[in-house]
Amino acid sequence: MAAMTYIDFDLLIERFEQGYRARVLNSPAGQASAVLPSPLAQLDLERFLTRVGRPYRGLLSDANRGPDAEIDARDAVVTFGTRLFEFLFTGEVGTSLRRSLDEAERQGAGLRIRLRMADAPELADLPWEFLYDATGGDFLALSARTPLVRYLDLPRRIQPMAVRPPLRILVAIASPADAIPLDVEAEWRMLQQALAGLEQDGRIVLERLEEATVPALQQKLRQSAYHVFHFIGHGAFDARRQQGMLLMEDADGQGMPLSAERLGALLHDEADTLRLVVLNACHGARTSQDYPFAGLAQGVVRQGIPAVVAMQFAITDDAAIIFAREYYRAIADGYPVDAAFGEARKAVYLDDNEVEWATPVLFMRAPDGGLWGMAGEEDEEGMPMDGKEEGAWWDAISAQAGGDLIIGYAGAGSSGVAIGKDITQRVYGVLGEPTRNDGQIVEQRLARAMAGLQDLREQLDAATATMAEFQLGLLQGELIKTEEGETPSASTITRVGDWLLDNVPAMVEILATVFATPAVGRVVGKAGEAAVDWVRERFG
């Protein structure tokens, strides 16, 4: 599959009167809402898990497993997934999904389905990854075109995903002597094999924590910066304490529980660099029915990590190995972390595994799942990521003549610029009319700019780095005004842009790339002549 852009379908599930309501907050088809029917009883979930869960996983390693067991599991998964789909996508919400899928297909884009359930944590333990569209005959989460993401609302800045290579991955493998043995070494070999080519190219650095103890992990994180933390081992959910935990090792090689709260404290100070956490341990995605951040994955997301992968049930060694191998291979092929999820699920499913493909869960807080911020690569609009392309839109505008456009001088030191009463339409004439996904594209571009600024922090003093981040946030506040009726401030754009360029000269290429994006150009056109003049003066 070629590189794909994604449009968000944001779906909030909240308590409403004596039941629940689903609200589409953002989608290509606009907003919608529907009161949900009575939720699936807990007994139904338990029966489903009993039917396809532990017994089926036991059969996976049974050489005498017959075809009837596989058919039974398939029927159970389809039936349960259909009920989930009919429960969630009812009424106007279902209509909105259909129209959004059609619009995404028309644009040649994927549809990222983001479930928000913080207001109804008791529903978070349902395996939504089994959602099955009986009309289309497919599981939504099995396709890279319809990635399913669990989204947690937090009152803090969203970290960008993109990083510059090499992508640094730290792997912790815990196999305590007093715990059930796992084939952790096989998974480590698979990771090494899957990423060997990228290691040789210098795009990835793969390191293994020598001792899987908490002090050793703390020291390693203090000594070096990593983009990905991958844990392999045991996990559990303590029903009495209502929180998840990992099983690390103590100094004697025995099991040492690490609670979700303590794991969050350990990773909190790494939020500036850490982009992805993979918890290849059982029950890492489970949470309390009363508190949405009690689970391991949820607790890590709460600390500001943009994306976390975790398991909602126990998972066999074979399935865990296949998932990890294909997940990193897809990321290595340039897939965003959420689209790579679909590829990894598919690999598990194609290995005659009707159930465990849905065990991994993705929690993501970033507007864009792309990990690679590589010089020379192209983004969702076919533009280079490492600078302004030739023939930028502001050059095209200034080269026009006739109509209401006047080529003149506006401001000291400026060269010929476009001025006139119809500047917004002139910009649209060059770049095209605004599109439905302009807002998302602008957010993605600004997320990459923020990632670029983070890479420059070591070159700046602390005060300048902090102020630069603040100024970039102000710029984002204006450039995201893509909706009809929103008017971005030309004075804010120019004032903030001048500060960044004058105080952080290394950002010139980063900002040139931002403003060269057609979606951003349309916002500048809305801001008016002064903003267009400034962009051409500073980047022309």
Secondary structure, DSSP 8 states (H G I E B T S, - for coil): -----EEEEEEEEEEETTEEEEEEEE-TT--EEEE--S---HHHHHHHHHHHSHHHHHHHT-TT--HHHHHHHHHHHHHHHHHHHHHHS-HHHHHHHHHHHHHHHHTT-EEEEEEE-TT-GGGTTS-GGG-EETTTTEEGGGSTTS-EEEE---SS------B-SSEEEEEEE---TTS----HHHHHHHHHHHHHHHHHHTSEEEEE-SS-BHHHHHHHHHHS--SEEEEES-EEEETTTTEEEEEEE-TTS-EEEEEHHHHHHHHHTTTTT--EEEEESTTTT---SS-TT-SHHHHHHHTT-SEEEEESS---HHHHHHHHHHHHHHHHTT--HHHHHHHHHHHHHHTT-SSGGGSEEEEE--S----B--TT-B-TTS-BTTS--SS-HHHHHHT--BTTBEEE--STT--SEEESTTHHHHHHHHH-S--TTHHHHHHHHHHHHHHHHHHHGGGS-HHHHHHHHHHHHHHHHHHT--STT----HHHHHHHHHHHHHH-GGGHHHHHHHHHSHHHHHHHHHH-HHHHHHHHHHH-
